[in-house]
Amino acid sequence: MTKDEAEKLVVKAVSLAIARDGASGGVVRTVIINSEGVTRNFYPGDTLPLWHEELPPQNSLLDILSSSSPDPMVS
């Protein structure tokens, strides 16, 4: 994995955690430490992945409420 790939993975993982925790602050800060020195990066909340837009809905309450004819919930 390259340095850029690793940082993208970290940003995506932390973004998922932020989506599940309303008290997290909503930004991601990374620090890369290697033989070249220290690199700090800041990712504001409006640049982070929106998980609810990436994943297809799967019988969510919003799907049920927005359907024209409500069907009973079946497992």
N, C-alpha and C positions, 0 to 999 in steps of 0.2 A: 504494500500500500504506500502510495506516495504521501508526502507531507500534506499536499492539498486535499487528497482523498481522505486522509485521517481527520483533517480539520472539518471537512464537510460532514463526515460521519458524526463527529462530536457535536457540531451545531444542530444537526438533525435530531440526535438523541436528546440533547438538552431542550430543544424546541418541543419535543413530545412530552417531556416532563413538565415544561411550562404550561402546555395545554391542559394538563391534569391538575395543576396547582395554581390557584388564583393568587396566591401570596408570594409567588416566586420573583416578581419584579419585571418580568416580561422582556428582558434583554439577555444576550449571551455575550460573555467576555471570554476570550481564549488567550492562552499564553503558550508560545512555542519556545522551548529552550533546547538549543542544540549547539554544535561547535561554532556556528556562525553568530551566536549571541542569543538575545531574547527578543521575541516579536510578540507584541500585544495587539489583539484585534477586538473590535467592538461591533456587535451586530444588533442594531435597534430592532424593536419588536415588529415594526412594519416591514422588515426585510426577511423575517423568519417564515418557514413553511407553515401554512395553515392546514393542519391535519384534517379538520372537518371537511375541507374542500377537496382533499386528495383521495379520500376513501369513499367508495360507493355506499350509499345508505343501505342498511340491512334491517328492514322491519323496525325502523326507529319510530318513536312516538310522533315525530314530525311527519314521517311518511303516512302514518295512519290518519293523523289529523288533516293532512292536505289532500287525501284521496276523496274523490267525489262520492263514492258509496262506501261508508265504513264497514269493513268486514270484521267479524270477531277475531280476536287474537288467538292463533292456533300455534302450538309448539310443534 
